[in-house]
């Protein structure tokens, strides 16, 4: 018996109605010459329609209908027969030493009794499906040679031998194909098993509330996909009737917010909380630096939202020396220092030096040799576990981009791997004060600031300080370094084009932050604010 499914497209009836029925009652059901054609429900739903409350109610209701679902994401078998494990490992080892064709690959698997349905009318269909499946895997892993394949094959043999006999006991496949539902993220072996079920002809429905297409990274694009109106978060699957019910008023409030604010320039608190962030460093004048330091980000040049990414214009600057107008200089520093979201430092290093070996932590945080944000968040040494998941994920992704960048220069004779391990280790020591400031950071409003006042007697800034300041800048912090003595600070360690430097008229080696903050304001008791007209007048005077 061969199966040839036709993917059902919602029209007069919905897919929920079709999947509830036996095969012979569906729009297409035709058996000729040992081949069965039928309507099959295959669907990947990305996002949510209205709210997460409604989605939870929907999933609970859907999975409690008399459909006969296999909730494949829940309690998948974890143990494989030891003899089967040994046979799979031996076949893969033999293949590595002396490569064999896909046909011989399947023959070895069948001969070692690793495949189900071999003594049923569905043998040929299972084998043909396996061949198509292996050909797809071979595209990703040429020659079927990769360390990842052992896990894929172990899980495939384990799960196929568990589920296919179980499904066949319930009903012959020509009467009722397995109805499989998957919810949430999936590992590589799970994705390939799901795709095998799709190729075999099972009904397959995949829900991804966060809008992530789990098949796309593996080049598996055949499964019909529907993108829903909104993106949500991966909530716990509602096996029991949801305890939380959204009121009509709450739902109406969300709809008003959706139509009034989304896709517009209007802002409201935490509008971009689940967005990824990227930063742009603003090149400013000296006076403009302090004017912008207390401006909401959405009012700065370069603030932009694009395809789920929010671009944050930040200040990353150094002020060398003192202004001849010491009252104005003191006022600027005092204003910056007293802002609620400012972290001020005068002694160094800001970070201790990481002494632990990061090799194994980085291995545990990687997939296929690449750092993985989700795995980073699961590390025992991850310092941000108490933050909201959206903020954690953004910080982990920013960390990956930072490590892959060339912003911090490696030491002489330091390999690329050693440099990555150094950066990774230092970022695991982020101070609690910085984490708390970031947790308060609403991307479109006031951003946190790190104010460095480099006193000549306070020690030299170290390489790990450059790591912290650059990483904070990539998170969206303003970083302003004041060096009255004009001495170098993090320039020793970073790419030269990143830091905007403003050199003032006077050099002072004995200026301290306390002295600046306590400077008298007798020359101007009105605590005036520098407006744009004054700023341009000063610029014009300097140009003359």
C-alpha positions as CSV (number, residue, x, y, z in Angstrom):
1,X,0.0,0.0,0.0
2,X,1.3,3.4,-1.1
3,X,0.0,6.7,0.2
4,X,-0.3,9.9,-1.8
5,X,-1.7,12.7,0.4
6,X,-3.1,15.9,-1.0
7,X,-2.7,18.8,1.5
8,X,-6.1,20.3,2.4
9,X,-6.6,24.0,1.9
10,X,-9.3,25.7,4.0
11,X,-12.3,26.7,1.9
12,X,-15.9,25.9,2.7
13,X,-14.7,23.6,5.5
14,X,-11.9,24.3,7.9
15,X,-8.9,22.1,8.6
16,X,-10.3,21.4,12.1
17,X,-13.4,19.9,10.6
18,X,-11.5,17.8,8.1
19,X,-9.0,16.4,10.6
20,X,-11.8,15.2,12.8
21,X,-13.1,12.8,10.2
22,X,-11.9,9.4,8.8
23,X,-10.0,9.4,5.6
24,X,-12.8,8.0,3.5
25,X,-15.1,10.9,4.3
26,X,-12.6,13.6,3.3
27,X,-12.9,15.6,0.0
28,X,-10.4,13.3,-1.7
29,X,-10.3,9.5,-1.2
30,X,-9.3,7.3,-4.1
31,X,-7.7,3.9,-4.1
32,X,-6.3,2.5,-7.3
33,X,-3.6,-0.1,-8.1
34,X,-2.4,-0.2,-4.5
35,X,-2.1,3.6,-4.2
36,X,-4.4,5.6,-1.8
37,X,-4.9,9.3,-2.5
38,X,-6.6,11.2,0.2
39,X,-7.0,14.7,1.8
40,X,-4.4,15.3,4.5
41,X,-4.1,18.1,7.0
42,X,-0.6,19.5,7.1
43,X,-0.3,23.0,8.6
44,X,2.3,25.1,10.5
45,X,0.7,28.0,12.3
46,X,3.1,30.8,13.2
47,X,2.0,33.4,15.9
48,X,-1.4,33.9,17.5
49,X,-4.6,35.4,16.2
50,X,-5.7,37.7,19.0
51,X,-4.3,37.2,22.5
52,X,-2.4,34.5,24.4
53,X,-5.4,34.0,26.6
54,X,-7.5,33.2,23.5
55,X,-4.8,30.9,22.1
56,X,-4.6,28.9,25.3
57,X,-8.4,28.4,25.3
58,X,-8.3,27.4,21.6
59,X,-5.5,24.9,22.1
60,X,-7.2,23.4,25.1
61,X,-10.5,23.0,23.3
62,X,-8.8,21.7,20.1
63,X,-6.9,19.0,21.9
64,X,-9.8,17.9,24.0
65,X,-12.1,17.1,21.0
66,X,-12.5,13.5,20.0
67,X,-9.9,13.7,17.3
68,X,-7.3,11.2,18.6
69,X,-4.3,13.5,18.7
70,X,-0.8,12.4,19.4
71,X,0.7,15.3,21.3
72,X,4.2,14.4,20.1
73,X,5.9,17.2,21.9
74,X,4.8,15.8,25.3
75,X,6.6,12.8,27.0
76,X,8.5,11.5,23.9
77,X,10.4,8.3,24.8
78,X,13.9,9.0,26.0
79,X,15.2,5.4,26.3
80,X,16.4,3.2,23.4
81,X,17.0,-0.5,23.6
82,X,20.8,-1.0,24.2
83,X,21.1,-3.5,21.4
84,X,19.5,-1.1,19.0
85,X,21.9,1.7,20.1
86,X,24.9,-0.6,19.6
87,X,23.7,-1.6,16.1
88,X,23.2,2.1,15.0
89,X,26.6,3.2,16.3
90,X,28.2,0.2,14.5
91,X,26.5,1.0,11.2
92,X,27.6,4.7,11.4
93,X,31.1,3.8,12.3
94,X,31.3,1.3,9.4
95,X,29.9,4.1,7.1
96,X,32.6,6.6,8.3
97,X,35.4,4.1,7.6
98,X,34.0,2.8,4.3
99,X,31.1,4.9,2.9
100,X,28.0,3.1,1.7
101,X,25.1,4.2,-0.5
102,X,21.7,5.2,0.8
103,X,20.2,1.9,-0.4
104,X,22.8,-0.2,1.5
105,X,22.3,2.2,4.5
106,X,18.6,1.3,4.6
107,X,19.4,-2.4,4.0
108,X,21.6,-2.5,7.1
109,X,19.0,-0.8,9.2
110,X,16.3,-3.3,8.0
111,X,18.6,-6.2,8.4
112,X,19.4,-5.3,12.0
113,X,15.6,-5.0,12.6
114,X,15.9,-1.3,13.4
115,X,12.8,-0.3,11.4
116,X,9.1,-0.8,12.2
117,X,6.3,-2.0,9.8
118,X,8.7,-4.4,8.0
119,X,6.1,-7.3,8.3
120,X,3.1,-5.2,7.4
121,X,1.5,-4.1,4.1
122,X,3.1,-0.7,4.6
123,X,6.7,-1.9,4.4
124,X,7.4,-0.5,0.9
125,X,5.8,2.8,1.7
126,X,7.9,3.1,4.9
127,X,11.1,2.2,3.0
128,X,10.4,4.7,0.2
129,X,9.7,7.4,2.7
130,X,12.9,6.6,4.5
131,X,14.8,6.9,1.2
132,X,13.3,10.4,0.5
133,X,14.1,11.4,4.1
134,X,17.7,10.3,3.9
135,X,18.2,12.1,0.6
136,X,17.0,15.3,2.3
137,X,19.4,14.8,5.3
138,X,22.2,14.1,2.8
139,X,21.7,17.6,1.4
140,X,22.4,19.1,4.8
141,X,25.1,16.5,5.7
142,X,26.9,15.5,2.5
143,X,27.8,11.8,2.4
144,X,25.7,11.3,5.6
145,X,28.9,12.1,7.7
146,X,28.4,14.2,10.8
147,X,28.5,13.9,14.5
148,X,25.0,15.2,14.6
149,X,23.7,12.1,12.7
150,X,24.1,9.7,15.5
151,X,21.5,11.6,17.6
152,X,19.2,12.0,14.6
153,X,19.2,8.2,13.8
154,X,19.0,7.1,17.5
155,X,16.0,9.2,18.0
156,X,14.4,8.2,14.7
157,X,14.7,4.5,15.5
158,X,13.6,5.0,19.1
159,X,10.5,7.0,18.2
160,X,9.4,5.3,15.0
161,X,9.6,1.9,16.7
162,X,7.5,3.3,19.6
163,X,4.8,5.2,17.7
164,X,4.2,3.4,14.4
165,X,3.2,0.0,16.0
166,X,1.1,1.9,18.5
167,X,-0.8,3.8,15.8
168,X,-1.3,0.7,13.8
169,X,-2.9,-1.0,16.8
170,X,-5.5,1.8,16.9
171,X,-6.5,1.6,13.2
172,X,-5.1,0.7,9.8
173,X,-3.6,3.7,8.1
174,X,-5.9,3.6,5.1
175,X,-8.8,4.1,7.6
176,X,-7.2,6.7,9.9
177,X,-3.8,8.3,9.5
178,X,-2.0,9.4,12.7
179,X,-3.0,12.9,13.8
180,X,0.1,14.6,15.2
181,X,0.3,17.9,17.0
182,X,3.5,19.7,17.8
183,X,3.8,22.8,20.0
184,X,6.7,25.0,20.6
185,X,10.4,24.8,19.7
186,X,12.1,21.6,18.6
187,X,15.5,20.0,18.6
188,X,17.1,19.0,15.3
189,X,16.2,15.3,15.7
190,X,12.6,16.2,16.6
191,X,12.3,18.4,13.5
192,X,13.6,15.6,11.2
193,X,11.2,13.1,12.8
194,X,8.3,15.4,12.3
195,X,9.3,15.8,8.7
196,X,9.4,12.1,8.2
197,X,5.8,11.8,9.5
198,X,4.9,14.5,7.0
199,X,6.5,12.6,4.1
200,X,4.9,9.4,5.3
201,X,1.4,11.0,5.0
202,X,0.4,11.7,8.6
203,X,-1.9,14.6,9.6
204,X,0.6,17.1,11.1
205,X,-0.3,20.4,12.8
206,X,2.5,22.6,14.3
207,X,1.8,25.6,16.5
208,X,4.6,28.2,17.1
209,X,3.1,31.2,19.0
210,X,6.4,33.1,18.8
211,X,6.2,33.1,15.0
212,X,9.4,31.0,14.6
213,X,9.4,28.6,11.6
214,X,11.2,25.6,13.1
215,X,11.7,23.8,9.7
216,X,13.1,26.7,7.7
217,X,16.7,26.7,9.1
218,X,17.0,23.1,7.9
219,X,15.7,23.8,4.4
220,X,12.5,21.9,4.9
221,X,9.9,24.3,3.3
222,X,7.2,22.0,2.0
223,X,4.8,22.1,4.9
224,X,2.1,24.6,4.3
225,X,2.6,27.6,6.6
226,X,0.1,30.2,7.8
227,X,1.3,33.4,9.5
228,X,-1.2,34.6,12.1
229,X,-1.9,38.3,12.9
230,X,0.3,38.6,16.0
231,X,3.4,37.2,17.6
232,X,3.3,36.0,21.2
233,X,5.5,34.1,23.6
234,X,5.9,30.3,24.1
235,X,3.6,29.7,27.1
236,X,3.1,26.4,28.9
237,X,0.8,24.2,26.9
238,X,-2.7,24.2,28.4
239,X,-3.2,20.5,29.3
240,X,-5.8,21.7,31.8
241,X,-8.4,24.3,31.2
242,X,-6.6,27.6,31.5
243,X,-7.1,29.3,34.9
244,X,-6.7,32.8,33.5
245,X,-9.6,34.3,31.6
246,X,-9.3,37.7,29.9
247,X,-12.2,40.1,30.5
248,X,-14.0,41.8,27.7
249,X,-12.6,45.1,28.8
250,X,-9.1,43.9,28.9
251,X,-9.4,42.4,25.4
252,X,-10.9,45.7,24.2
253,X,-8.0,47.6,25.7
254,X,-5.5,45.4,23.9
255,X,-7.3,45.9,20.6
256,X,-7.3,49.7,21.1
257,X,-3.6,49.5,21.8
258,X,-3.0,47.4,18.8
259,X,-4.8,49.7,16.4
260,X,-3.7,53.0,17.9
261,X,0.0,52.3,18.5
262,X,1.3,49.4,16.5
263,X,2.8,50.1,13.2
264,X,2.8,53.8,14.0
265,X,5.3,56.3,15.5
266,X,3.3,56.6,18.7
267,X,4.9,55.0,21.7
268,X,3.6,53.4,24.9
269,X,5.5,51.7,27.8
270,X,7.3,48.5,26.8
271,X,6.1,48.6,23.2
272,X,9.3,47.1,22.0
273,X,10.0,44.8,24.9
274,X,10.1,41.6,22.8
275,X,12.0,43.2,19.9
276,X,15.7,42.4,19.1
277,X,17.9,45.5,19.4
278,X,20.7,46.9,17.4
279,X,22.6,50.1,18.3
280,X,23.9,53.0,16.3
281,X,26.6,55.3,17.7
282,X,25.8,59.0,17.3
283,X,28.5,61.3,16.1
284,X,27.8,64.6,18.0
285,X,29.4,67.9,19.0
286,X,30.5,68.4,22.6
287,X,27.4,70.5,23.6
288,X,25.0,68.2,21.8
289,X,26.4,65.2,23.7
290,X,24.9,66.5,26.9
291,X,21.7,67.8,25.3
292,X,21.0,64.3,23.9
293,X,22.0,62.5,27.1
294,X,18.6,63.1,28.7
295,X,16.5,62.8,25.5
296,X,14.2,59.9,24.9
297,X,15.6,57.5,22.3
298,X,12.7,57.8,20.0
299,X,13.5,61.5,19.7
300,X,17.1,60.9,18.6
301,X,18.2,60.6,15.0
302,X,18.4,57.0,13.9
303,X,15.7,55.5,16.1
304,X,13.9,53.1,13.8
305,X,11.8,49.8,14.0
306,X,12.2,47.4,11.1
307,X,11.0,43.8,10.9
308,X,11.0,43.1,14.6
309,X,14.4,44.9,15.2
310,X,14.6,48.2,17.0
311,X,17.6,50.4,16.2
312,X,18.8,52.4,19.2
313,X,20.9,55.6,18.7
314,X,23.4,55.8,21.5
315,X,26.2,58.0,22.7
316,X,29.7,56.4,23.0
317,X,32.1,59.3,23.7
318,X,35.1,60.6,25.6
319,X,35.6,64.1,26.9
320,X,39.3,64.9,27.3
321,X,40.4,67.9,29.5
322,X,38.3,70.6,31.2
323,X,36.3,73.5,29.7
324,X,37.5,77.0,30.4
325,X,33.9,77.6,31.5
326,X,34.3,75.5,34.6
327,X,30.8,76.3,35.8
328,X,29.2,75.0,32.6
329,X,31.4,71.9,32.7
330,X,30.5,71.2,36.3
331,X,26.8,71.7,35.6
332,X,26.9,69.2,32.7
333,X,28.7,66.5,34.8
334,X,26.4,67.1,37.8
335,X,23.3,66.8,35.6
336,X,24.5,63.6,34.0
337,X,25.6,62.1,37.4
338,X,22.3,62.8,39.1
339,X,20.1,61.2,36.4
340,X,18.2,58.2,37.8
341,X,19.5,55.8,35.2
342,X,23.2,56.7,35.5
343,X,25.9,54.4,36.8
344,X,29.0,56.4,37.8
345,X,32.5,54.9,38.2
346,X,35.8,56.5,39.2
347,X,37.9,53.5,40.2
348,X,39.1,50.6,38.0
349,X,38.9,47.9,36.9
350,X,35.1,47.9,36.6
351,X,35.1,44.1,36.1
352,X,37.3,41.5,37.8
353,X,39.3,39.3,35.5
354,X,37.6,36.0,34.7
355,X,39.8,33.2,36.0
356,X,37.6,30.2,35.1
357,X,38.1,28.1,32.0
358,X,35.3,28.9,29.6
359,X,35.9,26.1,27.1
360,X,33.3,23.7,28.5
361,X,30.7,26.4,29.3
362,X,31.0,27.6,25.6
363,X,30.6,24.1,24.4
364,X,27.4,23.6,26.5
365,X,26.1,27.0,25.1
366,X,26.6,26.0,21.5
367,X,24.7,24.2,18.7
368,X,26.8,22.8,15.8
369,X,29.8,24.8,17.1
370,X,27.8,28.1,17.1
371,X,26.8,29.9,20.3
372,X,23.0,29.5,20.9
373,X,21.1,32.2,22.9
374,X,18.6,29.6,24.3
375,X,21.5,27.5,25.6
376,X,23.4,30.4,27.0
377,X,20.3,31.3,29.1
378,X,20.4,27.7,30.6
379,X,24.0,27.9,31.8
380,X,24.5,27.7,35.5
381,X,26.8,30.8,35.3
382,X,24.3,32.9,33.4
383,X,24.0,36.1,35.5
384,X,20.6,37.3,34.1
385,X,18.3,34.5,35.2
386,X,15.9,36.8,37.1
387,X,15.3,39.1,34.1
388,X,12.2,38.7,31.9
389,X,12.8,36.2,29.1
390,X,12.6,38.7,26.3
391,X,15.3,40.8,27.9
392,X,17.4,37.7,28.6
393,X,17.1,36.5,25.0
394,X,18.1,39.9,23.7
395,X,21.1,40.1,26.0
396,X,22.2,36.7,25.0
397,X,21.9,37.4,21.3
398,X,23.8,40.7,21.8
399,X,26.5,38.8,23.6
400,X,26.8,36.5,20.6
401,X,27.1,39.4,18.1
402,X,29.7,41.1,20.4
403,X,31.8,37.9,20.6
404,X,31.7,37.6,16.8
405,X,32.6,41.2,16.3
406,X,36.1,42.8,16.1
407,X,35.3,45.6,18.5
408,X,37.8,44.4,21.2
409,X,41.2,43.7,19.8
410,X,42.8,40.3,20.7
411,X,46.1,40.1,22.5
412,X,49.2,39.3,20.5
413,X,49.5,35.6,19.8
414,X,45.9,35.0,21.1
415,X,43.9,32.7,18.9
416,X,40.4,33.4,17.7
417,X,39.0,30.7,20.0
418,X,41.0,32.0,23.0
419,X,39.8,35.5,22.3
420,X,36.1,34.3,22.1
421,X,36.5,32.4,25.4
422,X,38.0,35.5,27.0
423,X,35.1,37.7,25.9
424,X,32.5,35.1,26.9
425,X,34.0,34.7,30.3
426,X,34.1,38.5,31.0
427,X,30.5,38.9,30.0
428,X,29.5,36.3,32.5
429,X,30.7,38.8,35.2
430,X,28.5,41.7,34.3
431,X,27.9,43.7,37.5
432,X,24.5,43.5,39.1
433,X,24.1,47.3,38.8
434,X,24.3,47.1,35.0
435,X,21.8,44.2,34.9
436,X,19.3,46.1,37.0
437,X,19.7,49.2,34.9
438,X,19.1,47.2,31.7
439,X,16.0,45.6,33.3
440,X,14.6,49.1,33.7
441,X,15.4,50.1,30.2
442,X,12.3,50.7,28.0
443,X,13.9,50.9,24.6
444,X,12.0,53.9,23.2
445,X,12.4,56.1,26.3
446,X,15.3,57.1,28.5
447,X,18.2,54.7,28.3
448,X,20.8,54.0,31.0
449,X,24.1,55.8,31.1
450,X,27.5,54.8,32.3
451,X,29.5,57.8,33.3
452,X,33.2,57.2,33.7
453,X,35.2,60.0,35.5
454,X,38.8,59.0,35.1
455,X,40.8,60.5,38.0
456,X,44.5,60.3,37.5
457,X,45.0,58.6,40.9
458,X,42.2,56.1,40.4
459,X,44.2,53.5,38.4
460,X,44.3,52.5,34.7
461,X,41.3,51.1,32.8
462,X,41.9,47.5,31.8
463,X,40.9,45.4,28.8
464,X,37.9,43.9,30.7
465,X,36.6,47.5,31.2
466,X,36.6,48.0,27.4
467,X,34.6,44.7,27.1
468,X,32.0,45.9,29.6
469,X,31.6,49.4,28.1
470,X,31.4,48.2,24.5
471,X,28.9,45.5,25.5
472,X,26.8,48.0,27.4
473,X,26.8,50.3,24.4
474,X,25.5,47.4,22.2
475,X,22.7,46.9,24.7
476,X,21.6,50.5,24.3
477,X,23.5,52.3,27.1
478,X,25.0,55.7,26.7
479,X,28.7,55.6,27.6
480,X,30.5,58.8,28.4
481,X,34.1,58.9,29.6
482,X,35.5,62.1,31.2
483,X,39.2,62.3,31.4
484,X,40.3,65.7,32.7
485,X,44.0,64.7,32.4
486,X,43.5,63.7,28.8
487,X,45.1,60.3,29.3
488,X,44.1,57.3,27.2
489,X,41.7,54.8,28.6
490,X,40.0,52.1,26.6
491,X,41.6,53.3,23.3
492,X,44.3,50.7,23.9
493,X,41.8,47.8,23.5
494,X,39.1,48.8,21.0
495,X,38.7,49.5,17.3
496,X,39.6,53.1,16.8
497,X,36.5,54.3,14.9
498,X,34.0,53.5,17.7
499,X,34.8,56.2,20.3
500,X,33.9,59.9,19.6
501,X,36.5,62.1,21.3
502,X,36.0,65.7,22.3
503,X,39.1,67.6,23.4
504,X,38.5,70.7,25.7
505,X,40.7,73.7,26.2
506,X,42.4,72.8,29.5
507,X,44.2,69.7,30.9
508,X,44.0,69.1,34.7
509,X,45.7,66.2,36.5
510,X,44.2,66.8,39.9
511,X,40.5,67.1,39.0
512,X,38.3,64.6,40.8
513,X,34.6,63.8,40.5
514,X,33.9,65.1,44.0
515,X,35.7,68.4,43.2
516,X,33.6,68.8,40.0
517,X,30.3,68.0,41.7
518,X,31.0,70.4,44.6
519,X,32.1,73.3,42.3
520,X,30.2,76.5,43.1
521,X,27.5,77.7,40.7
522,X,27.9,81.4,41.6
523,X,28.3,82.5,38.0
524,X,24.8,81.2,37.2
525,X,22.3,80.6,39.9
526,X,19.4,80.1,37.6
527,X,20.6,76.6,36.6
528,X,19.8,77.5,33.0
529,X,19.5,74.9,30.3
530,X,21.6,75.2,27.2
531,X,19.3,75.5,24.2
532,X,20.0,74.7,20.6
533,X,20.4,78.4,19.7
534,X,23.2,78.8,22.3
535,X,24.9,75.6,21.1
536,X,25.0,76.8,17.5
537,X,26.2,80.3,18.6
538,X,29.2,78.6,20.4
539,X,29.9,76.4,17.4
540,X,29.9,79.4,15.1
541,X,32.3,81.3,17.4
542,X,34.7,78.4,17.4
543,X,34.6,78.1,13.6
544,X,35.5,81.8,13.3
